[in-house]
């Protein structure tokens, strides 16, 4: 179950209910249970056909390994949950790849973060400086180096 203090819960029951209402996921779920047609007509099914042998149904939710297929109606809410704590795009994609599944999820994450103005105001982390490589010491204790935590 996904939850943050400010957001509603998204449970397996909610996902299952919305999966039934989603025309693509409902049909894919049915095909996963009963068998796939020789050639699904619509291009909307193309991403699912490529992974049809990896799909399964658990508690009326369509899954692929440990990832759950998110119906169209819940994707905005899931993106908000992923963005709770304001992780960067790369971290959000990493979390998404572990738990959720829908076509073009990476692109949707990028768009969601770009549209969220506080994240855009903060900007990117400043580039790190190249580290200085000290010359090798000639003998043990021939040079002592002290790191200061703060400036003089």
N, C-alpha and C positions, 0 to 999 in steps of 0.2 A: 504494500500500500504506500502510495506517495502522499506526503503531507508536510506542510509547513505551518507555523503558527497563524499566519494571516490567510491561508488558503484552505479551500475545502478539501476533503479527502477524495482521492480517486482510488476506489477499491476495485477488486476483480469483478464484483457484481456490477458496478457502474460501467466498467469497460465491456463486460459481457452484454449488458443492456444496449449500449451504444453500438456494439458490433452488429447486433441484430438489425439496427436501424441504418447502418452503413451499407449501401448496396454492393460495393466491391468486397468488403470484408465478409459480409454475410454469405455471399456466393462462394468465396474462397474457403470459408469455414465449412460450408456444406460439401464442397468438392474434396476437402481434406478428409472429411468423415466418410464420404460415399464413393469417392473415386473421381479422378480428373477427366474432363473431356479430352478428346484427341487434340483439338486445337481451339482454345478459347478465343472467341471472336474479337473482343474488345482489347485495345491497347492498354487499358487500365489494369488488366490482369498480368501484363508482361513481367513486372518485377516479381510477382508471386510464382509464375510458371517456372522461372529460372531456379527457384528454391523449393519447388513443390515437394520434393522428397525429404526436406528438412522441416517442413511445417507439421504442427500437431495442434490438437485442440485440448485445452485444459480448463476446466470450470467454464466452459462455453467461451473461452478466450482463445484467439488464434496466437500461437507461439512458434518461435523458431529458436531452438536451444533455450537459453535463459531469457530471451528477449520476447516482449509481448507486443503484438501489433496494436497500435493505437488508432482508434477510429477518428475520422476527420473531425467530428464534433468536439473531441477532447484534446486535440493537438495544441490549441492555444493555451489551455490550462496546463498541459504537461510542459510546454515551453516555459511558462511562468514558474512552475515548480523547479525546473532545471536551473532557472536563473536566480532562484532564491540564494542569497549569500553572494550574489554578483560574481560568479566565477568568470573567467575569461572564456573566449570562444573555444579554445582548444580543450579546456577542462570540461565544458559543457558537452562537446562532441564525444569526449571520452566516456563520460557518464552515460550519455545517450546510447552509445554503441554497446554498452554493457547491459542495458535494461529495456530499451524501447526499440520499436521497429516501425518505420513507414518510409515510403519512397521519398527521396530528396530531403531526409531529415537534416543533413549537414547544411544544406542551403537554407532551410527554414530557421535553423539555429543562428546562422550568420545574419539573416534578415532581422530576426527578433532582437539580437544584441545591437545591431546597427540602428534600429528604430528606438532603442531605449536611450534617451538623451543623457541621463546621469553617467552612464558608462562611456558615452562618447565625450563628455566633458572631461572626464578623468584622463582619457587617452591611454596610450600605450606606456608600458614601463620604459624608463629612460634606458638607452643602450648602456651596456656595461663596458667599462674600460678594459683594454687589453692588460693582462697581468704582466708585471715585470718579472723576468726570470733572472734571479741572482746567479752570479758566476759560482761554479762549484768551489767549495772550500778545499784548501790544500791539505788540511789536517783537522782532526777533531778539535773543537774548541778554538780554532784559529779565528773565528768570527762569531760574534754574538749579535743577534737581531732581536729587537723588541717591537712588538705591535702595540700601538696605542689605540684604545677603543674610541677615544675622542680627541679632537684637535687640542693643541697646546693652548 
